Amino acid sequence: MAFMALMASVAGVAHAAFPDHPIRMIVPFAPGGGADITARVVADTLAKKLGQPVIVENKAGAGGMIGAAAVARAEPDGYTLLYTTPGQQMTLPYLMKAMPYDPADLRPVSQVSLAPSVLVVNKKLGVKTVQELIDLARKKPGELNFVSAGIGASSHLNGELLQILAGIRLEHIPYKGTGDAVKDLVGGNGDIAIDTVGIYTSFIKDGRLVPLGVTTPQELPLLPGVPPLSRTLPGYDASPVNYITVPKATPDAIVQQLAAALQATIAEPDVKQRMLEQGILAIANTPDQMADLLRKEQTRWREVIEKAHIPKQ
């Protein structure tokens, strides 16, 4: 009995000591992208809250699955985090025939951001409202196109949701990344895109692209006067959620400690401002709230993928 009590005491001390060495935050995409930039904003302040360095490590490839698999297989000790985007648990499970990990092996800790998107069109279309775009698309079924960062990307599924709710048919042009999609859209080879606000802000300001609506239920201070898409298309609500996950077996005490540190991180005015400069809203929640949000998003996007008849890759 004395031995068991001693072991319980030692285990309690071990948990209380967390963290006692650097933590890795895996970003499943290449350096320099939106997820990478935001992850580094979070990591800088999270390190101060935890009292240990939080080292951002990029493991890009396979739409984020390589990095996600690495975290799913990591020791469940709180020292390996995944900066998770919608693909790893919300959409790719319904788009891939096989995955290198079980999405359920990643445990939600806290949301860190919401990335509002905006529907933009090339000015050559001559439309200024969502309804005008819908009317034009109905007159020319299949003739207008929308560009995306690739099959399964948020910009792809946003476009599919637009078609479903508006009852229109567009041609989808997937690219291998956001940069090429933006280049063709601005250059006139693309007609429509629905992607995160930060990507298109400068092109909206200089008049090369026309914003028709935002994907949030309310207007955004970032784009004053641009209405929510839901005013024309009730039910349209599509903003990528970014959050932190850990291996499934990570102890509850560590998950709660990480969640508290992330909540304190996201509450910092400097963090909120740095994210806002990228067109991103800093938002935190509890592990239970994030798990509930994850389930709702999985259901919603599975339905969109099925209705759009997107073949599994």
Secondary structure, DSSP 8 states (H G I E B T S, - for coil): -HHHHHHHHHHHHHHHT--SS-EEEEESS-TTSHHHHHHHHHHHHHHHHHTS-EEEEE---GGGHHHHHHHHTS-SSSSEEEEE-HIIIIIGGGT-S--SS-GGGEEEEEEEEE--EEEEEEGGG---SHHHHHHHHHHSTTTSEEEESSTTSHHHHHHHHHHHHHT---EEEE-SSHHHHHHHHHHTS--EEEEEHHHHHHHHHTTSEEEEEESSSS--TTSTT--BGGGTSTT-----EEEEEEETT--HHHHHHHHHHHHHHHT-HHHHHHHHTTT-EE----HHHHHHHHHHHHHHHHHHHHHTT----
